[in-house]
């Protein structure tokens, strides 16, 4: 009999001029990006936390602290791949990801399939096991005011 676990991930980054925007490992054409110690890929960070949480392996800050120079401008897809490897070492298989990016602008729908494909490759999943949705905050709060971006994710693991 299989055992299943779910993990919840969430991340937020401030909007910053002069930085590239990466979402799910894909560069988004935009006049601004996200501020962070690494490349600030808000979606990759949320998924990383979801995987680590489902496997009871802590959180992204434990494994990749923002005060550690090794992670300065790091590619968040490498962090994500490391989380998958850690969960496998603990005896878990990643089954499915469901995620949502909350961002007022730019609109991301034209990037959906590229993001799903890039995530699927890094997660060693088929693309039909990676869900990526996009929402706005309806002009409410820091995301709605265009000052930040958020992402949420749920990871399902099986042993």
N, C-alpha and C positions, 0 to 999 in steps of 0.2 A: 504494500500500500504506500502510495506517495504522500509526502508531507508538503504542504504548500505554505508559503509565507508571502505577505505583502509588505512593502516598505514605502513610506511617504517621503518625498523630497520637496524642498522649497528653496528658492534663492531669489535674491534681489540685488540689482546693481544700479548705481546712478548713471544717468546719461552724461556723456563727456564729449566735448568737442575735440577734434584732433585724434581720436582713437578709432580704429576700425571696429565694426560691429560684426561679431560672429555669433550665430545662433545654431546650435546643433552641429558645429563644425563647418558651417557654410558661411562664407563672407557675404554680408548683406550690403547692397549698394545703398549708401546713406550718408548724409552730411555730418553725422555724429556716430559715436560708438558708446561702449559701456566702460565705466571705470572699474578697475580692479587690480589686484596684485598679479593675477595670471592674465590670460586674454579676456577674462570676464564673460565667458560664454555661459550665460544665465541658465540656458536649457541643459547643457552638459552638466553643470553643477547640480541642478535639481535632480537629474537622473542618477548621478553619482551618489548623492545622499540617499536616494530611494533604494538603490541596490545595497549600499552599506547598511542601511537601516533594516532591510528585510533579512539580511544575513547576521544581524546583531554585531556588526563590526565597527560601530561608532559612526562618526560623521566625517565629512570632507575636511573639516578643520583639524581633526586629529591626525589625518594621514598627510595632508598638504597644508600646513600652517602658513598663514599669510605673512608671518615674520621671517620665514625661511627663504633666503635668497635663491635657493635652488628652484623655487616655483615662480620667480619673477618672470612675467610674460610667458609662462608655460602654456603650451597647447592643451586646452582642457580635454580634448579627446584622449590624450595620453592618461590623464587622471581618471577618466571614465573607463578606459581599457584596464587600468590597474585595479579599479574597484571590481570589475568583472572577474579578473584573475584572482583577487582575494576571495571573492564569494565562491569561486570554483574550488579553491584550495580548502575552503571550509565545507565542501561537499554539496554545494548548491548549483543548480542549473537555472540560468535566466530563461524565463518563459515568455514574458510579455512586458512591454512598457506602454503606459498611457500618460500623455503629458499635455500641458497647456502653457503657452507663452502669453503673457499679458503685457501688451505694449500698445500705446496709443498710435504711434507712427514710427516707422513706415508700415504699410500693410504687407503682410508676409505670405499671403496665399500663393503667390507665384513661386515661392521657395519651398513649399510643403514637400513635394516629392524628392527634391534634392536633399533636404534635411532628413527625411525619413530614410533615404538610401544611405547617406553618410553615417547616421546613427546605427542603422542595421549592420553596416560593415564593421563599425567599431565594437558593437555589442555581440557580434557573431550570431545574429538573428536573421531570419528572413524578413523582408520589408513588411509583410503582412502581420508581423508581431510588434510593430512599432507604430504607435498612434501619436500624431502631433496635431494639436489644435491651437488656434489663435483667437484671442479675445482682446477687446479694449476694456478699459476701466470706466468707460462712459464719462470721461472728464472728471472722475472722482479721485481724490487723494493724489499722492505723488506720481503714480503711474498715469492717471488720467490727466494730470497737469503737464505731462511730458517731461518729468524730472527723473524718472526711473523706469526700469523694466523688471518684471517678475516672471518666474516660471514655477510650475508645480509638476510633480511626476509621481506616479505609482509604479513600482516594480513588482512583478510577481516572480517568485523563485520556487523551484521544486527540488525536493531531495528524494 
